Amino acid sequence: MKVPGKIHLANTPTPLQWLSFNGCKFPIKRDDYTGFELSGNKVRKLEYLLARAVKEKSTYVYTCGGDQSNHSRATLIAAKTLGLKVKLFLWGKDTPSAKGNLFIDKFLGCQIRFLNRNEFADVDNIMSEEKLALEKTGEKVYVVPEGGSSTLGIWGYISFFEELNRQVDLKKIKGILTACGSGGTSAGLLIGAALNGLKLKIFAVNVLYDKETIRKRILHLAYSCIEQFKIPCNIDENSLEILDGYSQEGYKSIKPDKISLIKSFASQSGIILDPAYTAKAFYAYNENFLKDKKMSNVLFIHTGGFFGIFNKTKEYLSV
Ligand SMILES: Cc1ncc(COP(=O)(O)O)c(C=O)c1O
């Protein structure tokens, strides 16, 4: 197996806590604590991706996402700490009263190209074209794909199991649930579990792509990574379950029933969940693994996203 190199960016190990919600005890992995400005699940992926960017002597990093992309903000901060220049390609519109992640991107003076929904569908080509043009001026660009979800980035969640194994008896854990956008976190978890001989299920709550599309993406990423790095494991496709139907309001919106649930969770635990990812994942988690139970053996990963709440303060306070 060819394990890729990484640089240290994340504050790890992140805490593994046992909490109670409405009388049900459950384990939660606090990957929202991988850092502060540089926080959430993306930091684990960036440790591998930016190691490659540095190795290739890149001067610039390009990446993309929604205008409230946690991944783009994390990439920007991480690249700044390494002295790299950054350009973001964001789906959305510029606004002088930017909040949340977009506020941070703008405050740091990041170059941003805003794209509409149709243009964003072609963002990989757009980034490639700009890369070609910029490299003619002597710069070297490293392109991080959407969500950091490449065969290299997903090592962040393959190696995650070394840490988790020291915190919890994994034989007693029947599954791991995560919010799922570009699918890299789920793909990494799928490989990591197989590599460690664990029979647990990976529950992915799709917030961006439809069920079939994201399932294919996750499996494709996982198989490509196994082949590329000669990872000695076989994936059981049945161990991946997409928990569908929890983002019907759309990626950029959140329904009041979900806000109401996470408000109740926040008032009991002090933990705040974000509108695009973790609130939807927690809603699915509660419906499937907490409600009417005393104990859950499915682990919830808090993947971060804190700054996204500042773009939805009105909605959060209206329930
Ligand atoms: C807070 C948060 N949780 C979960 C995810 C989903 O991770 P992935 O894109 O690896 O599926 C993201 C992705 O942007 C995120 O920002």
PDBQT file of the ligand as one rigid body, heavy atoms in Angstrom, charges set to zero:
ROOT
HETATM    1  C1  LIG A 401     -19.861  20.977   7.563  1.00  0.00    +0.000 C 
HETATM    2  C2  LIG A 401     -19.758  19.969   6.478  1.00  0.00    +0.000 A 
HETATM    3  N1  LIG A 401     -20.184  18.725   6.728  1.00  0.00    +0.000 NA
HETATM    4  C3  LIG A 401     -20.144  17.766   5.775  1.00  0.00    +0.000 A 
HETATM    5  C4  LIG A 401     -19.652  18.030   4.519  1.00  0.00    +0.000 A 
HETATM    6  C5  LIG A 401     -19.697  16.943   3.497  1.00  0.00    +0.000 C 
HETATM    7  O1  LIG A 401     -18.460  16.352   3.264  1.00  0.00    +0.000 OA
HETATM    8  P1  LIG A 401     -18.179  15.664   1.871  1.00  0.00    +0.000 P 
HETATM    9  O2  LIG A 401     -18.112  16.758   0.844  1.00  0.00    +0.000 OA
HETATM   10  O3  LIG A 401     -16.876  14.996   2.074  1.00  0.00    +0.000 OA
HETATM   11  O4  LIG A 401     -19.284  14.729   1.573  1.00  0.00    +0.000 OA
HETATM   12  C6  LIG A 401     -19.175  19.303   4.214  1.00  0.00    +0.000 A 
HETATM   13  C7  LIG A 401     -18.685  19.599   2.864  1.00  0.00    +0.000 C 
HETATM   14  O5  LIG A 401     -18.511  20.683   2.438  1.00  0.00    +0.000 OA
HETATM   15  C8  LIG A 401     -19.234  20.302   5.219  1.00  0.00    +0.000 A 
HETATM   16  O6  LIG A 401     -18.814  21.553   4.983  1.00  0.00    +0.000 OA
ENDROOT
TORSDOF 0
